[in-house]
Amino acid sequence: MDCDVLIVGAGPTGLVLALWLTRLAVRVRLIDSAPAPGTTSRALAVQARTLELYRQLDLAEPVQRAGHRVPAVNLWAHGEPRARLTLEDVGAQMTPYPFALIYPQDEHERLLIARLQDVGVVVERGTELVSLTQSADGVQAELRNAGVTQHATAPFLAGCDGARSRVRECVHGGFAGGTYQQLFYVADIRAGGPCMDGNLHIDLDEADFLAVFPLAGRGRARLIGTVRDERAHAESLQFEDVSRRAIENMQLEVQQVNWFSTYHVHHRVTERFRHGRVFLLGDAAHIHSPVGGQGMNTGIGDAINLAWKLAAVLHAGAPEPLLDTYDSERRRFARTLVATTDRLFTFVTAPGPLARLIRTRIAPRVLARAMSVAVLRRALFRTVAQFRVNYRGSALSRGRAGRIRGGDRLPWGGSDGLDNFAGVGLRWQVHVYGSAAADLRDFCAAHALPLALFPWQGAHARAGIARDALYLLRPDGYVALAAARRPLAELTAYLSAQGVRQLNLAPQ
């Protein structure tokens, strides 16, 4: 075999998958048909859950330093701001990253590529997948680079090659859904004016959507908007064709346009994320509107979910049915996400006088009032930050202790000064908040299962954690088992059902 996992596509999803697998001593080969990394991008937001996961590989702080924290969202109508939604520390006491962060995909990719190069992994540019076949032993892929045909073999192949995925075509994966009628555009600009104050600004006037996203550095921004009228059918739309509304309604003083591009957006989910030894991730598996800044983060979540499972099967003797949980866990979330963003985008862009009245008059007041209520503000942050993503009902999830169920994200209990995320690594581990019985401590020591003991804090109770309960964490920081009563008996029963071998995987 040429490698353990052949990864097709070097966008954020493929790059993160390669990083996680390499850290777990899995040999990867990463190819991309593009001759060079992208210099333009539409994805901008890095959500708090992504930063929490990045912390496991010391990526969170570099991303945070390079990105731009957004203090507030300003909603505009009829040429003036109508509501200000404050985002500063909106997720306080919920996460080490209680803010909204903008970090463009092209810059994000450069950081990930540099990290991979540090560990000896180089993206093979200009290399495309032509075809693939599967056998009981692995995947055989036909590749082409500069007209020269190559052949590669690997136990597994990951398709991270975008909405027009060649991998998905090769496995005959469906891609049910539709296409929004609006034409989207994105422009990278330098500008002045009231919108260039470091906040996110959204214009609600017409059925066209327009947002001004601040970037790190003075006077830098990305415009993302839609076009519905006859301009959407123009053969070559230019920034001048859409700039008048941006300049007039948002009072932008555009000084320089670095680049401008247009694109169509779809809302689709493939029928299966796993096809034997082939997996679909990111835009190859699901695409949706940009509302909420969820797309890139969801692809990264796919990569991290799959990485530790592939490593467990390849190196820890875990049974292959473990890989089925990638499909069931991530496909369920993708379907929910696509349906939710579709409804939100339809509301934001709906035509007609009634929709305009609701969007420009009623919605800003309702949102401003909601953001002033702590419970509602926290609920909105949990949704956007992807804290609500859970794997309840998964074959890997069991039990309940306090408000935490098997499959939930481990809550952060660090607001009282004790950061329970600090020790979350890339392997299975047990957390107990309070005290652990001697037999549990002895069992974990005998099975090389890390046991983290945290003195009981008020923050733990506020987060829904039960005192003295056992929480078995997966390598991606989600709770596999929550046991308030008879923790050792519950743990041994869980390990017996799942197969203890996969728990012995440790990062190299």
N, C-alpha and C positions, 0 to 999 in steps of 0.2 A: 504494500500500500504506500502511496506517495505521502499521505498524511492521515491524520485521524478524522479530520473534518475539512471538507472543501467548502469554502464560503464564496458564494457568487454575489458580488455587489459590495462596494466599499463606501456606502453612505454611513451615517451614524449607527444604524442597526448592525451592519456587518462589521464595522470597526469595533463596536462595543463587544459583540459576540467573540471576535478574535481576541480581544484583550482579556476577557473573562476566561476563555478556554486556555489561553496561554498561561495565565496565572495558575490554572489548575493542571498544568503540565500536559495539556492536550496539544498535539501537533496540528497546526492549521496551515492551510494554503488559502490565500485571499486574492481573488481576481476581480477585475472590473473592466468593462468594455471601454470606458472613457479613457482617453489618452492622458488626462490630468485631473486632479481634484477640481471640484466645482468652485467657481469664484463668485457665484451668485446663489442666493438661497431664499426660500420662502419661510422656512421654519425659524422661529425666533425665541420662543419661550422655553426655559428650562424649569420644570416644576420641582417643587420641594421634594417629592418622593424620588425623583431622579437624582437629586443631590444627595439624599440619604443613601441611596444605593451606590452612588459614585464614591461616597466616603469609604466604602470597603476597599477601594483601590487607590485611595489618596488622590482622587480626581475632583472632589467637591470644592476644595479650596482654590485650586487653579481656575476652575470654571467661574467661581464666585468672584475672584479678583478680576478676571478678564471681562465679565459681563457687567450689566447695568441694572441696578435695583430701581424698580419703578415705584415712586412714592404714591402715585394716585392715577386714577382713570378719570378723564374729563369727558363728559358727554356734551356734544354740541348740537344746536338746532338753530336754524335761521341766522347763522353767522355769529353766534355767541354761545359761550358755555352755559349749559343749563343745570348740570349737576357734577359734583366732584365726589368721587368714591375713593376714600383714603385707603391705601394698601400698606402703609408702613406698619410693620410688625403685626400684620393681619392674622398671622398664625401663631402669635405668642403663646407659649406654654404647650404648643402642639408639636414642635419640631425645632431642630437646631437652625432651620432655614425658613423663618417665618415671614417671607417676603416674596414678591414677584420679581423674577430675574429674566432679563433679555440678553441672549447670547446667540448671535446668528449662526446658522448651521454651517456656513462655509468656514468661519473661524473655529467653530466647535470641531469640525472634521480635522482641521490642521493640528489641533491639540491632540486628538486621538491618534492621528497618523504618527506624530512625533513620539507618543508613548509606545506605540507598537514598534517603531524603529529602535527604540531603546532596548527592547527585548528581542531584537533580531527578526522581526516580522516586517516584510516589505510588501506593499500592494503591487501585484502584477498588473500593470496598466496595459490597456489595449488588448486585453485577452477576453474573448467572449465565449460563452457556452453555446455550442452548436446542438448537442443532443446528449441524452443520458439514458442509461439502462440500469436496472437493478437486478441483483442476484441475492442469494441467501447470505453471501459474505459481505456485500457492500454495493457501492455505486460506481459505475464506469462512465466517465464523462469524456466527450469529445470536445476539445477546445480549439480555438483558432486565434493566432496572433500574427499580425502582419502577413496574412495569407497562408501561414504555415500551420498545419494541423498537428495537434498534440493529443495525447490520451492521458487521462489521470484516473486513479482509483483511490477510493477512500471508503471507510466503513459507513460514513454519513455525509450528506450534502445539505447545506443550508442556503435557501434562496432568499437573499436580501437585496434583490435586484429591482425593486421599485414596482410601480403600478403596471408597467408593461413587461412584467417578469417573464423572462424566457424559461426560467425554472418552472413556473406555474404552467406555462404552455406545454412543457415536456411531460408533466405528470397529468395533463388534461384536467387541471383544477378549474372548477367554475369560478365566476366572479360576479355573482348576482348583485344587482343594484341599479343605479342610474347616474345621470350626468346633470349637474346644475346648468340651467340655460345661460346663466351669467358668464361673461368672460372676465377672468381675474387678471389684474396686473400688479406688479411689484416694481418699485423704483427705489434705488439707493441714492439718497440726495444729501447735499449740504444746504442748509437753509437757516433763515432767521424768522423772527415773528413770535407771537405768544405761544404757539404750539411747541416751540423748541425750548421748553423749560425742563426737560427731563421726565415729563409725565407722558402717559399714553393718552392720546386724544382720538375720539371716535365721533364721526359726523353722522347724525341720524336723520338728516333732512329728507332725502329722497329714497327711492327704492334701491339706488346704488349704495353700496357699502363702502366706507372709506375710513381707514385708521392710520394714524401717524404713530409709529413705534420708535421710541428713543433708543439710541445706541450709545455705547461708551464713547466718550470723546465729544468735545464741544461742537454743536451744530450738525451732528450726524443723525440721520433718521432713515427709516424704511417706510414707504407708503405702500399699503396694501388696499386695493379697492376692487370694485366690480363695475362692469359696463353692461347695460341691458339693451340700449337702443341700437340704432343702425350702425353705430361705431363698432359694435361687437362683431359685425360681419365684414369689417374692413380687412383687406388683404394684409396690410402692414400698419398696425396701430402704433403710434409714437406717443411719447410722453406729452407732447404738445396737444394731442387730441383729448387728453384727460386732465391736464394741469389746470385749466381755467377754474374748474369747480374747486379743486384743492386750494388754489391761491385765493379765490374769493371767499369761499365758505369758511375755510380754516385759517385765513389770513397768513398764509405761508409766503415767505420771501425766498423763493428758490434761487440759490446762487450757483449750484452745480448739480448736474445729473450724472452720477457715476455709471449707472447702468439701469436699463429698463427692460422688462420682459412681460409677456402675457402667457396665460395658461388656463386650461379648463380644470374644474374640480369634479370628482366623482364621489359617490357614496356607495361603497361596495365592500362585501366581505366574502372571502373565498369559502367554499363549502367544507373544506378540511384543511387544517394547518399541518397535518402529518400525512404523508403518502409513503408508507413503508419506511425506508431509510432516508427519505427526503423531507425537509421541513420548509415551510414558508413563514417568513417573518416580515414585520414592518409593512411598507406599502405593497409588497407582493401579496400580503394576506388581507389587508384592510386599508381602505382610504376613505376620507370623509372631509367635511368642510373644515377650514382653519379656525372656526369659532372655538375659543377656549384654549388655543395653543396646545392641543393634545397629541397631534400626530407623531412628531419626532419622539416625544416621551413614551408613547405607547410602543413604538418600535424598539426603543431601548429596553422597555420592560419585557418585551418578547425575548430579546437576546439574553437577558439575565435569567429569566425563567428557564430557558432551554439550556443555557451553558452548564449549570451545575448538574443537570440531569444527564446530559451527554457525558460529562466527566465521570459521573457515578457509574454509568453503564460501561464506559470504556476502561476505567481504571479500578473501580471498586467492586466489580462483580455484581452490580445491581441488576435486577431483571429488566429486560427491555420494555415490558409493559409500563415501567415508570415513565417512559417517553410519551405514552398516550396522555398523561396528565398535562403535558404542554398544550396539546390540542384542546382538551376540554377546558382548561383553566383560561387560556388566553382567548380562545374563540368566543366564549361566553361574554367576556369583558368587551371584546371588539364589537360584537353585535349590539350590546347596550350603548356603547360609545357612539357608534354610527347613528343609531336611532335618536340619541339625545342631541348630537350636534346638528343633525338634519332638522329637527324641530326648531332649534335655536336659530339656525341660519334662515330657515323659512320665515320666522318671525322678524328677524332683522331686515330682511330684504323684501318683505311682502309689499306689493303695490296697492294703490287705492287710497282714498281719503281717510277711511276709518283706520286702516293700518298706519297711515302717516300720523294721525292724531294720537294713536296709542304710543307710537314709537317716539314722537317728538315732545309730547305733553305729559302723558301719563307715566310711561316707563321710567324717565329720569327721576321723577318724584318718588315713585315706588322703590326704585333701586337705592336712591339716596337714603330713604327711610330705613330700608332693610339693612344697609351697611352701618347704620347707627345703632342697630340692635345687636348686642354681642353674640347672642345665640345664632342669629341668622348670618352674621358675618363669618362666624366660625364654620357654619354649615357650608357656606359658599366656598370658603377656602378649602375645606376638606374635599369638596368635589373637584375643584379645579386642580388642586395639588395632587390628585389621584390617591388620596388616603382612603377613599371609599372602595378602591379596588380590593377585592377579597376573593379568596378561593374556598369559601364555604361550600360544602357539598362535594368537594374534590375527594378523590380516593385517598389523598394524603392528609386530609383534615379531619380532626376528631376532637370532641370535648368542648367544655365551656368552664371558665373560671372568672368570676366577676362579670364584667361586660364583654370580655374577650372570648371569642370562639376560635376553634381551629379553622385556619384559613385567613384570619384577620392579619393586617399589618400590626406588628408589635408597636404599641404606643410608646411615645417618648416620655420618659419620666425624669428628664434632666433639668426641669425648671427650678428645682430646689438645690441645684448645684451638683447633683450626681447624675452623670450622663450615661444612661444605660445603652446608648448606641455606640459608645466608644469602643467596646470590645467585640462588636458584631463583625465577624470575619466571613470567610467563604466556606464555612463548614457547619455541620450540625452542632448545636449546643443547647444546654439547659439553663434557663433563668429561673431563679427563685427570689422573690421580693419579701424579705422577712427572714425566716430561718428555715433550714432544711434538715430533715432527720438524718441521723448518722447512716442509716442503711441506704438512703439515696446518695449520700456523698460517697460511700464505699462503692456502690454500683457504678457511678459515673467514673470513678477513678479506675476501676477494674476494666471498664470498656473504653477507656481513652475518650470519653465523652466530656467535653469541657462543661464545667458547672460554674456559672457566675452567680454569686450571692450578693444581693443589694440590701443594705439596711433600709428598713421601711421608712418611706417618706410620704408626706401629704400629697405630693405630686402623683405618686403611684395610685392612690385612691381616686384622685380626680381624673386620672387617665382610664379608670375602669379596671385596673389590675387588682387581683385578689391577694390578700396577704397570705404568705406561706404556700401559695399555690405553685404548681410546676408548669412552666411554659417551655415546650420543646420547640426550638427555632430551626427552620430550614436554612440552607446556605444563602437564601435571598432575603432573610430577615422576616419572613412571614411565619406565623405560629402554626406549627403542624399539630401539636397536641396541647390542650389546655386542661389541666386536672387540678381541681380544688380538693377532692377527697382521694385518699389512698394514692398519692402521686406515684410512688414506686410501682405499685401494681398496675396502674394505668400505663406507665411508661413501658414496662416490660411487655404488656399485652400489645401495645402499639408496635414496638420493635419486632415482636414475633409475627405480627400480621404483615408488616411492611418488608421485612428482611433486613436484618441488622447490618449486613455487609455494606450497604450504601452509606452508612453513617461513618465509616472509617476513612472517608475521603478527606484529606487535608491539603491545603494549598502548598505548592512546592516553592 
